């Protein structure tokens, strides 16, 4: 049981529940990429990042091997972070347009970032078992954020499919037919517990190199979704 985000983070970074992910994240931290050979890699589960009273939650997939697994902070130090944080800054959700290291002074404004899987997976592909092993961390995080949480942006179809059952378990009604992931998807989720508030769910393509280099996702497309979510979360008046 975690009563605060700080307790959640402390317990999460000690997790060794998935042998394949533990082996991979530690191997990457030992071998390193040549460009970062002089750095000390984090090499542990990466906790969420942002205030514990966030109104908006951004949900990704998993930490990057030489991004979050290196820096110890979600969406920090990799190409996906370059795009995401620049767009968040343009939307008024981040204090600066870059996320380079855990001590760079970046603050998220009314927004928190997390992922369904907290360890870097080989080939960026967690297994269903690894996703399910990690699920209780996201359930706990949603429970702790619930008093203030009003909107969620999901980056990519994998994160979308992983998040929906967690939302159902955490006290929100999932419509039938099941919400379908598309870029720009928007759904309103009704609470099924008295201590929950309505939740606005948004989908966008993941800011991976595969999507951004091909033009499938442009900064303007991502920023538009973030601005809509900011308004839905009530952060435009904050």
C-alpha positions in Angstrom: 0.0 0.0 0.0 1.3 3.4 -1.0 -0.2 6.5 0.6 1.8 9.0 -1.5 3.4 9.3 -4.9 6.8 9.5 -3.1 6.1 6.1 -1.5 5.0 4.7 -4.8 8.2 5.9 -6.5 10.4 4.5 -3.8 8.8 1.0 -4.0 8.7 1.0 -7.8 12.4 1.6 -8.4 13.2 -1.4 -6.3 11.1 -3.8 -8.4 12.7 -6.9 -9.9 9.5 -8.7 -10.9 10.4 -9.4 -14.6 13.6 -11.3 -15.1 14.0 -10.5 -18.8 13.5 -6.7 -18.2 15.9 -6.7 -15.2 18.6 -8.4 -17.3 18.1 -6.1 -20.2 18.0 -2.8 -18.4 21.1 -3.7 -16.4 23.0 -5.0 -19.5 22.2 -1.7 -21.3 23.4 0.2 -18.2 26.6 -1.8 -18.2 27.4 -1.8 -21.9 26.2 1.8 -22.6 26.0 3.6 -25.9 29.3 5.0 -27.1 28.0 8.6 -26.9 27.2 8.2 -23.2 30.1 5.9 -22.2 31.2 8.4 -19.4 27.7 8.6 -17.8 26.4 6.5 -15.0 23.2 4.9 -16.3 20.1 4.6 -14.0 19.5 1.0 -15.0 16.4 0.6 -12.8 12.6 1.0 -13.2 11.7 4.6 -14.1 9.0 6.2 -12.0 6.5 8.7 -13.2 7.4 12.3 -13.4 5.4 15.4 -12.5 3.4 16.8 -9.6 1.3 14.5 -7.4 -1.7 16.8 -7.8 -1.7 16.7 -11.6 -4.9 17.4 -13.6 -3.5 15.8 -16.8 -1.7 12.5 -17.2 0.4 11.6 -20.2 0.8 7.8 -20.6 3.5 6.4 -22.9 4.7 2.8 -23.4 8.0 2.2 -21.5 11.3 3.9 -20.9 13.8 4.0 -23.8 17.0 2.0 -23.3 19.3 5.1 -23.6 16.7 7.6 -22.6 14.8 7.0 -19.3 16.9 3.9 -18.5 20.0 6.1 -18.7 18.7 9.3 -17.1 16.2 7.9 -14.6 13.4 10.2 -15.7 10.5 9.5 -18.0 10.8 10.9 -21.5 14.3 12.3 -20.9 17.3 12.2 -23.1 16.0 10.5 -26.3 14.4 11.5 -29.6 10.9 10.9 -28.4 11.5 13.2 -25.5 12.8 15.9 -27.8 9.5 16.0 -29.7 7.1 15.5 -26.7 8.6 18.0 -24.4 8.9 20.7 -27.1 5.2 20.2 -27.8 4.3 20.2 -24.1 6.3 23.4 -23.7 4.5 25.0 -26.7 1.2 23.9 -25.1 2.1 25.5 -21.8 2.5 22.1 -20.0 6.3 22.2 -19.4 8.6 24.9 -18.1 11.2 24.5 -20.8 11.3 22.9 -24.3 13.9 20.2 -23.6 14.3 17.2 -21.3 17.9 16.2 -21.3 18.8 15.0 -17.8 17.1 14.5 -14.4 18.7 17.6 -13.0 18.0 20.0 -15.9 15.4 22.0 -14.0 12.4 20.9 -16.1 9.0 21.2 -14.4 5.8 19.8 -15.7 2.9 22.2 -15.2 -0.2 20.5 -13.8 0.8 17.4 -15.8 2.4 14.1 -14.9 4.0 11.5 -17.2 4.0 7.7 -16.7 3.9 4.4 -18.5 2.2 1.0 -18.3 5.7 -0.6 -18.1 8.4 1.0 -16.1 11.5 -0.9 -17.3 13.2 -0.5 -20.7 12.2 -3.6 -22.8 14.3 -5.1 -25.6 13.2 -3.7 -29.0 10.7 -1.5 -27.1 8.4 -4.5 -26.9 7.2 -5.6 -23.5 5.5 -9.0 -23.3 1.9 -9.3 -22.2 3.1 -10.9 -19.0 5.5 -8.0 -18.3 2.7 -5.5 -18.9 0.5 -7.4 -16.5 3.2 -7.6 -13.9 3.6 -3.9 -14.0 -0.1 -3.1 -14.0 -0.5 -2.6 -10.2 1.9 0.3 -10.3 -0.4 2.2 -12.7 -3.5 1.2 -10.8 -1.9 2.7 -7.6 -0.7 5.8 -9.4 -4.2 6.5 -10.8 -5.7 6.0 -7.4 -3.3 8.6 -5.9 -3.9 11.0 -8.7 -7.7 10.5 -8.8 -8.7 13.5 -6.6 -7.3 16.0 -9.1 -7.0 14.0 -12.4 -9.4 15.2 -15.1 -7.8 14.1 -18.4 -5.3 11.6 -19.9 -3.4 11.7 -23.1 -2.2 8.2 -24.3 0.7 8.0 -26.7 0.2 5.2 -29.1 -2.1 2.2 -29.5 0.0 -0.1 -27.3 -0.4 2.2 -24.3 -4.1 2.7 -25.1 -4.8 -1.0 -25.0 -2.8 -1.4 -21.8 -4.5 1.5 -20.1 -8.2 0.7 -20.7 -8.4 -2.3 -18.3 -6.5 -0.3 -15.7 -9.1 2.5 -16.0 -11.9 0.0 -15.5 -10.2 -1.4 -12.5 -9.5 2.1 -11.1 -13.1 3.3 -11.1 -14.1 4.5 -14.5 -16.7 3.1 -16.9 -15.3 1.9 -20.2 -17.9 2.5 -23.0 -19.2 -0.4 -25.2 -18.1 -0.8 -27.9 -14.7 -0.4 -26.4 -13.0 3.0 -27.3 -10.9 2.6 -30.4 -7.5 4.1 -30.7 -6.9 6.7 -33.4 -4.9 9.8 -33.5 -7.1 12.6 -32.1 -9.5 10.1 -30.4 -11.5 11.7 -27.6 -13.8 9.9 -25.1 -15.5 10.9 -21.9 -15.4 8.3 -19.2 -18.0 8.3 -16.5 -17.0 7.5 -12.9 -18.3 4.3 -11.3 -17.1 5.1 -7.8 -18.2 8.0 -5.7 -14.7 9.2 -5.2 -14.0 9.6 -8.9 -14.7 12.4 -11.3 -15.5 12.3 -15.0 -12.3 11.7 -17.1 -11.5 12.9 -20.6 -9.4 10.4 -22.6 -7.3 11.5 -25.6 -5.3 9.5 -28.1 -2.3 10.5 -30.2 0.3 8.7 -32.2 3.5 8.0 -30.1 6.3 10.5 -30.8 8.7 7.8 -31.8 11.3 8.3 -34.5 9.3 5.9 -36.7 6.3 8.2 -36.6 8.0 11.6 -36.5 10.7 11.0 -39.1 8.0 9.7 -41.6 5.7 12.6 -40.9 2.9 10.3 -39.6 3.0 12.5 -36.5 4.0 16.2 -36.8 4.7 18.5 -33.9 1.5 20.5 -34.9 -0.6 17.3 -34.6 0.7 16.4 -31.2 0.5 20.0 -29.9 -3.1 20.2 -31.0 -4.0 17.1 -28.9 -2.1 18.4 -25.9 -3.9 21.8 -26.1 -7.3 20.1 -26.2 -6.4 17.9 -23.2 -5.1 21.0 -21.4 -8.5 22.6 -21.8 -10.4 19.5 -20.8 -8.3 19.2 -17.7 -9.0 22.8 -16.7 -5.4 23.8 -17.0 -6.1 26.7 -19.4 -7.5 28.6 -16.4 -4.7 27.6 -14.0 
